Amino acid sequence: MSVKIENINKAFGPQQVLRSVTLDIPEGQVVGLLGPNGAGKSTLMKILMGLWRADSGNIQVPERIGYLPENNPLYEEMYVVEYLRFMADMTGIPGSLCPEIVDGLIDKVGLTPERHKHIRELSKGYRQRVGLAQALLGDPQLLILDEPTTGLDPNQLVEIRALIRSLGQERTVILSTHIMQEVREMCDRVVILDHGRIKADKPINEIDDLEQLFHDSTNGRI
């Protein structure tokens, strides 16, 4: 199912955070929301998740949505497999199916060597994998990732980028970032937000110079 966003507006008091945002994202596309801090990326994602209500406009999203927030809250005292089975139960997955589904996700995101460790023992990269596995519980049609590579070292970056690209082959993925390299490495399409407005929306393969497009978009030239 595609994602349709029509003329979304959102304000917090006198601050207008989103201004007439309209997007149509087909199924199976990885879209990068690129923009400076405060551009409205996280606000748009939370509205898509149903965590916040837009002031006006219409949204059409799939029924099944997975979400990885930027701070990736986890129960650090739990073992990886224990935590994911607990979250599977919270998601409503029948108990008889939990072990098979969780084991499949652990393998899918590359957590098998860490499955019996406490989450507090994991590196930042492996914690992100736990967050991704949790987001994939329930087999979401739409996966929303808020700054999914923040704080990762170079080796972890390569692995998580590859993982996100592979996930995008099976479902629609929307990810936010302020790092242009992340968009080039992971996305089919870039949407540049600045001061709550869409300033550019293009397929990656049609962009010769992403840095220049970003500069022009966020400095009033587009």
MIMIMAR-687945 format. One line per 8 residues: for each residue x, y, z of N, C-alpha, C, O, CB. Coordinates in steps of 0.02 Angstrom, whole numbers, plus 50000, padded with zeros to 5 digits. Glycine has a CB too. Example, Ala and Ser with C-alpha at 12.3 -4.5 7.8 and 13.67 -1.06 7.14 Angstrom:
2
50660,49716,50390,50615,49775,50390,50660,49835,50390,50712,49834,50423,50565,49776,50452 | 50642,49888,50354,50684,49947,50357,50645,50002,50394,50670,50057,50402,50704,49970,50286
//
This chain:
222
50042,49941,50000,50000,50000,50000,50044,50062,50000,50094,50065,50036,49953,50000,50061 | 50025,50112,49960,50063,50174,49957,50048,50218,50017,50000,50206,50055,50049,50211,49892 | 50089,50270,50026,50079,50320,50078,50060,50385,50043,50096,50408,49998,50144,50329,50123 | 50004,50414,50063,49982,50477,50033,49975,50530,50088,49940,50520,50137,49914,50467,49995 | 50008,50586,50077,50007,50642,50124,49984,50703,50086,50015,50723,50036,50078,50653,50157 | 49930,50734,50108,49901,50789,50071,49893,50851,50115,49853,50851,50162,49832,50769,50041 | 49932,50903,50100,49925,50969,50131,49924,50966,50208,49880,50994,50241,49861,51002,50107 | 49975,50931,50235,49979,50925,50307,50010,50989,50337,50061,51014,50314,50022,50863,50327
49977,51015,50389,50001,51072,50426,50003,51054,50500,49960,51019,50526,49956,51134,50414 | 50055,51079,50534,50061,51067,50606,50097,51126,50639,50150,51147,50616,50099,51001,50620 | 50067,51151,50692,50098,51206,50730,50099,51188,50804,50055,51152,50828,50060,51273,50718 | 50149,51213,50838,50152,51209,50911,50151,51281,50936,50202,51316,50935,50216,51169,50936 | 50093,51302,50960,50086,51372,50979,50097,51416,50918,50066,51405,50866,50136,51390,51034 | 50139,51467,50924,50150,51512,50867,50198,51484,50815,50206,51514,50762,50176,51578,50892 | 50230,51427,50830,50281,51400,50784,50249,51352,50734,50222,51300,50753,50336,51364,50823 | 50252,51369,50671,50226,51326,50617,50280,51277,50598,50332,51296,50571,50203,51368,50555
50270,51212,50612,50321,51161,50603,50316,51128,50535,50367,51113,50504,50316,51109,50658 | 50255,51115,50510,50244,51087,50444,50196,51133,50406,50147,51157,50433,50216,51015,50448 | 50212,51144,50341,50174,51192,50301,50153,51159,50235,50194,51152,50190,50215,51256,50288 | 50091,51139,50231,50062,51111,50169,50105,51057,50138,50119,51058,50079,50051,51167,50118 | 50125,51008,50179,50167,50953,50155,50124,50902,50117,50075,50878,50144,50204,50918,50214 | 50144,50887,50055,50109,50839,50013,50159,50791,49983,50208,50812,49952,50068,50875,49957 | 50147,50726,49992,50191,50674,49965,50150,50614,49945,50098,50599,49975,50245,50653,50017 | 50172,50579,49893,50143,50516,49872,50200,50466,49865,50242,50472,49820,50102,50524,49804
50202,50417,49909,50258,50369,49911,50232,50300,49892,50192,50272,49930,50292,50368,49982 | 50253,50273,49836,50229,50207,49815,50257,50151,49858,50308,50159,49891,50246,50194,49742 | 50224,50096,49855,50246,50037,49893,50315,50015,49869,50329,50014,49809,50196,49979,49886 | 50358,49996,49916,50423,49969,49899,50477,50019,49884,50528,50003,49853,50416,49925,49842 | 50468,50081,49906,50518,50134,49894,50550,50154,49960,50517,50159,50012,50485,50195,49860 | 50616,50167,49958,50652,50193,50016,50661,50268,50006,50695,50290,49960,50722,50158,50026 | 50629,50307,50049,50629,50380,50043,50667,50410,50102,50654,50393,50159,50557,50407,50041 | 50714,50454,50086,50752,50489,50137,50725,50559,50148,50721,50599,50101,50825,50491,50118
50706,50574,50210,50688,50643,50228,50751,50677,50251,50778,50662,50304,50632,50644,50284 | 50775,50724,50212,50838,50758,50224,50823,50830,50242,50781,50863,50211,50885,50753,50162 | 50858,50855,50292,50848,50925,50310,50887,50942,50372,50908,50897,50410,50775,50940,50320 | 50898,51006,50385,50933,51027,50445,50891,51013,50507,50832,50998,50502,50950,51102,50442 | 50923,51017,50566,50885,51008,50628,50829,51060,50631,50839,51119,50616,50932,51015,50690 | 50770,51036,50652,50713,51081,50657,50675,51090,50592,50630,51132,50588,50736,51147,50680 | 50691,51050,50541,50657,51057,50476,50586,51030,50476,50546,51049,50433,50697,51023,50423 | 50570,50986,50525,50504,50955,50528,50502,50881,50514,50449,50851,50509,50459,50990,50482
50561,50851,50507,50565,50780,50489,50532,50735,50542,50489,50694,50526,50638,50759,50478 | 50553,50743,50604,50527,50700,50657,50453,50713,50669,50415,50667,50685,50566,50711,50722 | 50432,50775,50663,50361,50791,50671,50319,50754,50619,50267,50726,50635,50349,50867,50666 | 50341,50755,50556,50304,50721,50504,50301,50646,50518,50249,50615,50508,50337,50733,50436 | 50356,50617,50541,50356,50545,50556,50308,50528,50612,50272,50478,50609,50427,50522,50574 | 50306,50569,50664,50261,50556,50720,50188,50563,50700,50145,50528,50726,50277,50602,50779 | 50174,50607,50654,50106,50613,50628,50088,50551,50587,50032,50525,50593,50098,50677,50584 | 50135,50526,50546,50122,50465,50508,50110,50406,50554,50070,50361,50539,50182,50451,50462
50144,50405,50611,50136,50351,50660,50071,50357,50699,50050,50309,50731,50194,50351,50707 | 50040,50414,50697,49980,50425,50737,49995,50447,50808,49950,50450,50850,49939,50363,50739 | 50058,50463,50821,50077,50487,50888,50055,50559,50899,50038,50579,50955,50152,50481,50899 | 50055,50599,50846,50031,50668,50848,49978,50677,50794,49978,50642,50743,50090,50719,50838 | 49933,50724,50806,49880,50739,50759,49899,50801,50718,49920,50851,50747,49813,50749,50795 | 49890,50798,50653,49901,50857,50611,49845,50908,50623,49789,50889,50641,49904,50838,50535 | 49861,50971,50615,49810,51022,50622,49762,51022,50563,49703,51038,50572,49843,51091,50627 | 49785,51004,50504,49742,51000,50446,49776,50956,50394,49836,50942,50399,49727,51070,50416
49737,50934,50344,49764,50891,50292,49741,50819,50300,49705,50802,50348,49840,50894,50292 | 49762,50776,50255,49741,50705,50254,49802,50660,50246,49850,50677,50212,49690,50692,50198 | 49798,50602,50278,49851,50552,50273,49820,50483,50261,49770,50465,50292,49895,50552,50339 | 49850,50446,50216,49832,50377,50204,49894,50334,50212,49942,50341,50175,49800,50367,50133 | 49893,50288,50261,49950,50245,50275,49926,50173,50282,49867,50161,50294,49988,50269,50339 | 49973,50126,50275,49953,50055,50285,49932,50042,50357,49945,50082,50402,50011,50009,50267 | 49898,49986,50366,49876,49967,50433,49935,49947,50477,49936,49963,50536,49826,49910,50429 | 49985,49913,50448,50041,49888,50487,50102,49934,50477,50128,49940,50422,50058,49814,50467
50123,49966,50532,50179,50013,50529,50230,49994,50583,50212,49982,50641,50154,50086,50539 | 50294,49993,50564,50348,49983,50611,50386,50048,50621,50394,50086,50574,50395,49927,50588 | 50410,50060,50682,50440,50125,50699,50503,50115,50741,50502,50081,50792,50389,50170,50736 | 50557,50146,50719,50619,50148,50758,50632,50221,50776,50654,50259,50733,50679,50117,50720 | 50620,50242,50839,50633,50312,50858,50707,50325,50863,50748,50279,50868,50598,50328,50924 | 50724,50389,50863,50795,50408,50864,50831,50383,50927,50888,50361,50922,50802,50482,50859 | 50798,50386,50984,50832,50367,51046,50829,50292,51060,50862,50268,51106,50803,50405,51105 | 50789,50254,51021,50787,50181,51024,50783,50155,51096,50829,50122,51119,50849,50152,50990
50728,50169,51131,50722,50146,51201,50717,50070,51205,50677,50040,51170,50661,50178,51234 | 50758,50040,51248,50760,49968,51257,50763,49951,51331,50786,49991,51371,50820,49937,51219 | 50739,49891,51349,50746,49867,51418,50814,49833,51424,50821,49775,51407,50687,49818,51438 | 50863,49870,51449,50932,49847,51446,50947,49788,51491,50996,49752,51480,50977,49904,51465 | 50904,49776,51541,50917,49720,51587,50894,49653,51557,50908,49600,51585,50883,49732,51654 | 50858,49656,51501,50832,49594,51471,50881,49566,51420,50921,49603,51391,50764,49608,51438 | 50878,49501,51409,50915,49469,51355,50883,49487,51288,50823,49502,51285,50919,49392,51365 | 50922,49485,51235,50897,49504,51169,50836,49462,51150,50784,49490,51133,50951,49495,51116
50841,49397,51154,50786,49353,51134,50727,49361,51181,50669,49359,51160,50808,49280,51131 | 50741,49371,51245,50687,49381,51294,50649,49445,51279,50587,49446,51281,50716,49383,51365 | 50686,49498,51264,50655,49563,51250,50611,49559,51188,50554,49584,51188,50709,49617,51241 | 50636,49529,51135,50598,49526,51073,50536,49482,51079,50485,49496,51049,50643,49501,51016 | 50541,49429,51119,50481,49387,51129,50430,49426,51171,50370,49421,51160,50500,49320,51164 | 50454,49464,51220,50410,49506,51260,50374,49557,51216,50313,49566,51222,50449,49541,51316 | 50412,49590,51172,50382,49641,51129,50336,49609,51077,50286,49640,51057,50437,49680,51094 | 50352,49548,51055,50307,49513,51009,50240,49500,51043,50187,49507,51012,50339,49446,50986
50242,49481,51106,50181,49470,51144,50142,49535,51151,50081,49536,51144,50197,49440,51214 | 50177,49590,51165,50145,49656,51171,50115,49678,51104,50065,49714,51104,50196,49708,51195 | 50144,49656,51049,50119,49673,50982,50056,49633,50965,50020,49651,50919,50172,49660,50930 | 50044,49579,51003,49984,49539,50990,49998,49477,50950,49951,49444,50927,49933,49579,50956 | 50062,49460,50940,50079,49399,50903,50063,49339,50948,50085,49337,51005,50154,49399,50881 | 50026,49290,50924,50009,49231,50965,50072,49198,50993,50123,49192,50959,49969,49180,50924 | 50067,49176,51056,50124,49146,51090,50154,49087,51054,50215,49076,51055,50105,49125,51158 | 50112,49048,51020,50137,48989,50985,50181,49008,50925,50221,48968,50902,50078,48947,50961
50173,49070,50900,50212,49092,50842,50272,49134,50861,50317,49145,50820,50168,49132,50796 | 50274,49157,50923,50328,49203,50944,50398,49176,50933,50439,49210,50903,50319,49220,51017 | 50414,49115,50956,50482,49091,50948,50505,49089,50875,50561,49110,50860,50489,49022,50977 | 50462,49065,50830,50481,49060,50760,50490,49130,50729,50539,49141,50693,50428,49021,50721 | 50444,49176,50744,50449,49243,50715,50510,49279,50742,50546,49311,50704,50385,49283,50730 | 50521,49276,50807,50577,49310,50838,50643,49281,50813,50689,49319,50796,50574,49306,50915 | 50648,49216,50809,50710,49185,50785,50724,49206,50713,50781,49218,50694,50705,49108,50790 | 50671,49210,50672,50680,49232,50603,50705,49303,50598,50748,49318,50557,50615,49225,50565
50679,49347,50641,50701,49417,50640,50772,49425,50667,50811,49465,50642,50653,49460,50681 | 50789,49386,50718,50857,49388,50744,50907,49369,50690,50959,49400,50684,50864,49340,50805 | 50890,49318,50651,50933,49298,50596,50935,49352,50542,50987,49368,50515,50910,49231,50566 | 50877,49382,50527,50871,49430,50473,50914,49492,50486,50946,49518,50440,50798,49451,50464 | 50915,49516,50548,50952,49577,50564,51023,49564,50589,51057,49611,50608,50914,49618,50615 | 51044,49501,50589,51113,49485,50607,51128,49486,50681,51182,49507,50702,51159,49533,50573 | 51079,49464,50722,51088,49464,50795,51101,49395,50824,51106,49388,50885,51027,49494,50827 | 51107,49345,50782,51112,49276,50807,51169,49268,50858,51158,49235,50909,51123,49229,50750
51230,49295,50846,51283,49286,50897,51270,49322,50963,51301,49306,51013,51349,49311,50869 | 51224,49369,50963,51211,49409,51022,51144,49392,51056,51126,49425,51105,51211,49483,51004 | 51110,49343,51032,51041,49331,51053,51033,49317,51128,50981,49333,51156,51012,49274,51015 | 51084,49289,51160,51080,49272,51231,51119,49321,51275,51134,49305,51333,51105,49201,51242 | 51135,49379,51249,51168,49431,51289,51115,49479,51316,51061,49488,51288,51220,49470,51246 | 51133,49510,51374,51092,49565,51398,51100,49624,51349,51153,49635,51320,51113,49586,51470 | 51045,49660,51339,51048,49717,51293,51099,49768,51316,51131,49801,51275,50979,49750,51287 | 51109,49776,51381,51158,49824,51406,51230,49807,51386,51274,49850,51388,51153,49829,51482
51241,49744,51367,51308,49723,51346,51322,49737,51272,51379,49729,51250,51317,49649,51360 | 51272,49757,51235,51279,49764,51162,51310,49831,51143,51302,49881,51179,51212,49756,51128 | 51345,49831,51086,51369,49893,51057,51310,49933,51030,51255,49908,51024,51421,49879,51001 | 51323,49996,51013,51272,50039,50984,51243,50008,50921,51182,50009,50910,51300,50109,50969 | 51286,49980,50878,51263,49950,50816,51216,49892,50828,51165,49886,50794,51321,49926,50776 | 51232,49849,50876,51188,49792,50890,51123,49814,50924,51071,49783,50914,51224,49741,50935 | 51126,49867,50963,51064,49894,50992,51018,49919,50937,50957,49910,50941,51080,49951,51042 | 51047,49951,50886,51006,49972,50830,50974,49912,50795,50917,49916,50771,51048,50013,50779
51010,49857,50791,50982,49797,50760,50923,49770,50802,50873,49747,50774,51036,49742,50753 | 50930,49774,50868,50874,49754,50911,50813,49798,50897,50757,49774,50892,50894,49757,50987 | 50825,49864,50892,50771,49910,50876,50739,49896,50809,50678,49900,50802,50797,49982,50877 | 50780,49879,50760,50753,49862,50694,50711,49797,50697,50658,49793,50666,50810,49854,50643 | 50737,49748,50734,50699,49685,50741,50632,49699,50774,50581,49671,50753,50739,49634,50782 | 50631,49741,50825,50569,49758,50858,50521,49793,50809,50461,49779,50808,50582,49802,50920 | 50549,49839,50770,50507,49876,50722,50477,49830,50669,50425,49846,50641,50548,49930,50688 | 50509,49773,50657,50486,49727,50605,50435,49676,50631,50406,49638,50592,50544,49691,50575
50425,49675,50697,50374,49630,50725,50306,49649,50696,50289,49707,50691,50373,49634,50803 | 50269,49599,50677,50204,49613,50646,50208,49622,50571,50158,49638,50540,50173,49674,50677 | 50267,49612,50542,50277,49616,50470,50248,49681,50441,50201,49678,50401,50245,49556,50436 | 50276,49739,50460,50247,49803,50439,50253,49814,50364,50302,49794,50332,50280,49861,50475 | 50201,49847,50336,50203,49867,50266,50242,49932,50256,50268,49946,50203,50133,49874,50238 | 50245,49971,50310,50281,50035,50311,50329,50035,50370,50308,50021,50426,50233,50095,50314 | 50392,50050,50357,50443,50053,50409,50468,50125,50414,50493,50153,50365,50502,50004,50395 | 50461,50155,50473,50481,50225,50484,50541,50226,50531,50538,50201,50587,50422,50267,50514
50597,50255,50508,50660,50255,50544,50683,50326,50556,50695,50363,50508,50714,50214,50507 | 50689,50347,50618,50708,50415,50635,50783,50416,50653,50802,50391,50706,50665,50443,50694 | 50824,50444,50609,50897,50448,50619,50925,50379,50638,50956,50373,50691,50914,50499,50674 | 50917,50328,50596,50934,50259,50616,51009,50246,50623,51027,50194,50651,50906,50212,50567 | 51052,50290,50598,51124,50275,50601,51162,50322,50648,51224,50323,50647,51154,50280,50531 | 51127,50361,50688,51159,50408,50733,51206,50371,50782,51185,50323,50815,51107,50448,50772 | 51267,50394,50786,51314,50368,50836,51349,50304,50817,51384,50275,50859,51280,50358,50899 | 51341,50279,50756,51373,50217,50737,51444,50229,50711,51458,50281,50682,51332,50181,50684
51488,50180,50723,51556,50186,50697,51555,50165,50623,51505,50138,50599,51605,50142,50738 | 51611,50177,50586,51610,50164,50514,51591,50093,50494,51554,50083,50446,51677,50179,50486 | 51615,50043,50531,51597,49974,50515,51523,49961,50526,51490,49928,50486,51639,49925,50556 | 51496,49988,50582,51426,49979,50597,51383,50014,50544,51330,49989,50525,51410,50006,50666 | 51406,50073,50521,51369,50110,50470,51359,50068,50407,51304,50065,50380,51405,50175,50453 | 51413,50037,50384,51409,49997,50323,51358,49941,50331,51319,49927,50286,51478,49968,50306 | 51359,49907,50389,51315,49850,50400,51242,49872,50406,51198,49840,50377,51336,49813,50463 | 51229,49926,50443,51160,49949,50452,51132,49976,50387,51073,49966,50372,51156,50002,50508
51173,50012,50348,51150,50036,50283,51129,49978,50238,51076,49980,50206,51205,50077,50248 | 51170,49926,50236,51154,49868,50195,51089,49834,50218,51049,49812,50178,51212,49817,50195 | 51081,49831,50284,51021,49801,50312,50959,49840,50293,50908,49811,50273,51027,49796,50389 | 50962,49907,50298,50905,49949,50282,50888,49944,50207,50830,49941,50188,50918,50022,50301 | 50940,49942,50165,50928,49934,50093,50891,49868,50079,50845,49867,50038,50994,49935,50054 | 50911,49815,50113,50879,49750,50102,50806,49751,50126,50763,49721,50095,50918,49694,50138 | 50794,49786,50181,50725,49791,50207,50681,49829,50157,50621,49814,50152,50724,49827,50275 | 50710,49876,50122,50672,49916,50073,50651,49877,50012,50610,49900,49972,50712,49974,50052
50678,49817,50004,50657,49775,49947,50590,49742,49961,50558,49716,49915,50710,49722,49932 | 50569,49742,50024,50510,49705,50044,50453,49749,50068,50396,49726,50076,50527,49656,50098 | 50466,49814,50080,50415,49858,50109,50434,49930,50095,50490,49944,50073,50408,49845,50185 | 50389,49976,50108,50404,50047,50101,50443,50069,50163,50425,50053,50219,50339,50089,50092 | 50496,50107,50152,50537,50133,50207,50543,50209,50202,50559,50235,50149,50608,50100,50207 | 50529,50243,50257,50541,50315,50262,50590,50325,50318,50578,50305,50375,50474,50355,50275 | 50646,50357,50302,50697,50370,50354,50715,50443,50355,50718,50475,50302,50759,50326,50344 | 50729,50469,50414,50750,50538,50420,50825,50541,50435,50852,50497,50468,50710,50575,50475
50856,50593,50410,50927,50603,50424,50944,50675,50406,50908,50709,50370,50971,50553,50383 | 51001,50699,50432,51028,50763,50410,51096,50752,50376,51133,50799,50365,51034,50812,50469 | 51110,50687,50360,51174,50669,50330,51163,50647,50258,51129,50598,50245,51209,50612,50371 | 51191,50685,50211,51178,50671,50140,51205,50604,50118,51175,50572,50074,51209,50725,50098 | 51261,50582,50146,51289,50517,50127,51240,50460,50142,51238,50411,50105,51356,50506,50165 | 51202,50467,50196,51154,50416,50214,51101,50409,50159,51081,50353,50142,51120,50433,50281 | 51079,50465,50133,51029,50464,50079,51057,50431,50017,51024,50390,49986,51004,50535,50063 | 51117,50449,49998,51148,50420,49938,51156,50344,49945,51148,50308,49896,51216,50452,49925
51173,50322,50005,51188,50251,50015,51126,50207,50021,51127,50148,50004,51230,50243,50076 | 51070,50236,50046,51014,50194,50065,50950,50206,50026,50907,50163,50025,51000,50203,50136 | 50942,50264,49995,50876,50285,49973,50867,50283,49897,50915,50290,49859,50861,50354,49997 | 50806,50274,49875,50787,50279,49805,50768,50351,49787,50771,50371,49729,50729,50232,49789 | 50749,50388,49838,50720,50455,49828,50735,50499,49888,50738,50475,49944,50643,50451,49816 | 50745,50563,49875,50758,50610,49929,50704,50664,49930,50685,50690,49878,50828,50642,49922 | 50681,50680,49990,50635,50736,50000,50670,50783,50049,50684,50764,50106,50564,50711,50028 | 50683,50844,50027,50718,50893,50069,50667,50939,50101,50628,50973,50067,50769,50933,50027
50668,50940,50168,50625,50984,50207,50666,51041,50236,50724,51032,50256,50590,50945,50263 | 50637,51100,50238,50668,51157,50272,50613,51203,50296,50569,51223,50258,50717,51194,50224 | 50615,51219,50361,50564,51261,50391,50493,51236,50377,50447,51274,50365,50571,51333,50367 | 50486,51169,50379,50421,51139,50372,50394,51133,50302,50337,51110,50293,50374,51177,50411 | 50432,51152,50252,50410,51149,50183,50453,51100,50143,50512,51092,50156,50412,51219,50150 | 50422,51067,50094,50461,51026,50047,50494,51071,49997,50460,51107,49960,50416,50972,50012 | 50561,51070,49995,50598,51112,49949,50622,51074,49888,50638,51105,49837,50656,51144,49984 | 50627,51008,49893,50647,50967,49836,50621,50896,49847,50616,50873,49904,50725,50967,49826
50606,50862,49792,50580,50793,49794,50601,50760,49729,50569,50771,49677,50502,50791,49805 | 50655,50719,49732,50682,50690,49670,50709,50620,49681,50732,50604,49736,50738,50735,49643 | 50707,50577,49629,50741,50513,49632,50817,50524,49638,50844,50570,49607,50725,50469,49570 | 50849,50482,49676,50921,50489,49686,50959,50485,49619,51007,50521,49609,50947,50435,49733 | 50936,50441,49575,50973,50432,49512,50965,50491,49464,50996,50491,49411,50949,50369,49478 | 50924,50540,49482,50917,50599,49440,50953,50660,49470,50948,50716,49444,50844,50616,49431 | 50991,50649,49523,51025,50704,49557,51100,50699,49542,51132,50649,49560,51012,50702,49634 | 51127,50748,49510,51199,50749,49495,51240,50770,49556,51293,50742,49568,51213,50797,49437
51214,50818,49595,51252,50845,49651,51204,50856,49709,51171,50908,49713,51289,50912,49631 | 51200,50807,49754,51153,50811,49810,51171,50868,49857,51127,50902,49884,51152,50745,49848 | 51236,50879,49867,51257,50933,49912,51234,51001,49886,51211,51043,49924,51333,50932,49920 | 51240,51011,49820,51219,51074,49792,51143,51082,49795,51117,51137,49809,51242,51080,49719 | 51106,51027,49782,51034,51030,49787,51012,51047,49858,50967,51087,49869,51003,50963,49765 | 51045,51017,49907,51029,51030,49977,51044,51103,49993,51003,51137,50025,51069,50983,50024 | 51102,51127,49972,51121,51196,49986,51071,51245,49955,51049,51293,49987,51191,51210,49960 | 51052,51233,49892,51004,51276,49859,50936,51273,49892,50902,51324,49899,50998,51257,49786
50916,51213,49913,50850,51204,49943,50843,51238,50010,50790,51265,50027,50835,51129,49950 | 50897,51238,50049,50894,51265,50117,50920,51336,50122,50926,51363,50177,50932,51220,50165 | 50936,51366,50065,50958,51435,50064,50915,51479,50019,50937,51530,49994,51031,51440,50042 | 50853,51456,50008,50804,51496,49974,50810,51500,49899,50777,51542,49868,50807,51561,50000 | 50851,51458,49868,50859,51461,49794,50808,51417,49758,50797,51425,49698,50929,51440,49774 | 50776,51371,49794,50725,51328,49764,50659,51338,49802,50609,51306,49785,50748,51252,49766
//
